[in-house]
C-alpha cells in the first residue's frame, strides 16, 4: 500500500469513528496539502465543539510534522473557530490526538510525536469526544 493510500485510509477511519458515535459529524477535506490555502484533513463538530484535525498514520514509533503543516492548521482553526488537533495512528495501536499546544519541537524547527509522548500528552479518541 502506498504512503498516500495509507494516509487516506487513516483519514477515512477516523472520520467513521466520529460519525459512528451518533453525536459528532465529520468531513474529510481531500484537498488538504494540495492547494495554497490552509486546510485540515478533517473538520469535526457537534453543537458544543468544532475540531480541525491533521491526520497522520505511521508504521514507525515517531511521526514527524513540518512546521508549515502545523502553522496552516492553526491559521485555519483560528479563522474557522475550531480547536487544532493532530491525530496519529501508530500501526497496531489506537488513535491518539494531541493538541497543537502540546506538540514537541525538534531541533530542526519542526515537530515530532512519539508513541511514548502520545501516551503521555495525547488523548485517546474516546477521551477526546467526552
C-alpha positions in Angstrom: 0.0 0.0 0.0 1.4 3.4 -0.9 2.0 6.0 1.7 -0.7 8.2 0.2 -3.3 5.4 0.3 -2.3 4.6 3.9 -2.9 8.3 4.8 -6.3 8.4 3.0 -7.4 5.2 4.7 -6.4 6.6 8.1 -8.4 9.8 7.5 -11.4 7.8 6.5 -11.1 5.5 9.5 -11.1 8.5 11.9 -13.9 10.1 10.0 -16.1 7.0 10.5 -15.2 6.8 14.2 -16.7 10.3 14.7 -19.8 9.5 12.7 -20.3 6.2 14.5 -20.6 8.0 17.8 -24.0 9.3 16.7 -23.1 12.7 18.4 -20.4 14.0 16.1 -20.3 14.8 12.4 -17.1 14.8 10.3 -16.0 16.0 6.8 -12.8 14.8 5.1 -11.1 17.6 3.2 -9.2 15.7 0.4 -7.7 18.9 -0.9 -5.6 19.4 2.2 -1.9 19.8 1.3 -2.7 20.2 -2.4 -3.7 23.8 -2.6 -2.3 27.1 -1.5 -4.9 27.7 1.2 -4.6 26.2 4.7 -7.0 23.2 5.1 -7.1 20.4 7.7 -7.6 16.8 6.9 -10.8 16.6 8.9 -13.4 19.0 10.1 -15.4 17.6 13.0 -18.1 19.0 15.2 -21.2 18.9 17.3 -23.3 21.5 18.9 -20.6 22.3 21.5 -17.2 21.9 19.8 -15.5 22.3 16.4 -12.3 20.5 15.7 -9.8 20.8 12.9 -7.6 17.7 12.7 -4.4 17.0 10.8 -4.3 13.1 10.4 -1.1 11.0 10.3 -0.6 7.3 10.1 2.8 5.6 10.6 4.5 2.3 11.0 7.3 4.0 12.9 7.3 4.8 16.6 7.6 8.5 15.7 5.6 10.8 13.5 7.3 14.0 12.2 5.3 17.1 11.2 6.5 20.0 9.2 6.1 23.4 10.9 4.2 24.6 7.8 1.6 22.0 8.3 1.0 23.0 11.9 1.1 26.7 11.1 -1.6 26.1 8.4 -3.7 24.1 10.8 -3.5 26.9 13.4 -4.3 29.6 10.9 -7.4 27.7 9.6 -8.6 26.9 13.1 -8.4 30.5 14.3 -10.4 31.8 11.4 -12.9 28.9 11.5 -13.3 29.0 15.3 -12.1 25.4 15.8 -9.7 23.6 18.1 -6.5 22.5 16.5 -5.5 18.8 16.9 -3.2 16.3 15.3 -4.5 12.7 15.1 -1.8 10.0 14.9 -2.5 6.3 14.2 0.6 4.2 15.0 0.4 0.7 13.4 -1.3 -1.8 15.8 -2.3 0.9 18.2 -5.4 3.1 18.8 -5.7 6.6 17.6 -4.1 9.3 19.7 -4.9 13.0 19.4 -2.5 15.7 20.5 -3.4 19.4 20.8 -1.1 21.6 18.8 -0.4 23.4 22.1 1.3 20.2 23.3 3.4 19.4 20.3 7.1 18.8 20.9 9.5 20.7 18.7 12.5 19.1 17.0 15.9 20.7 16.6 15.1 21.4 13.0 12.1 23.7 13.9 9.5 21.0 13.1 7.5 18.7 15.4 7.6 15.1 16.5 5.1 12.8 18.3 6.5 9.6 19.6 4.3 6.7 20.8 5.5 7.5 24.4 4.7 11.2 24.0 1.3 10.4 22.6 0.5 8.2 25.5 1.8 10.8 28.0 0.4 14.1 26.5 -2.2 12.9 24.0 -5.8 11.7 24.3 -7.4 8.5 23.1 -10.3 9.0 20.7 -12.8 8.1 23.4 -11.2 10.8 25.7 -11.4 13.5 23.1 -15.1 13.0 22.4 -16.2 13.1 26.0 
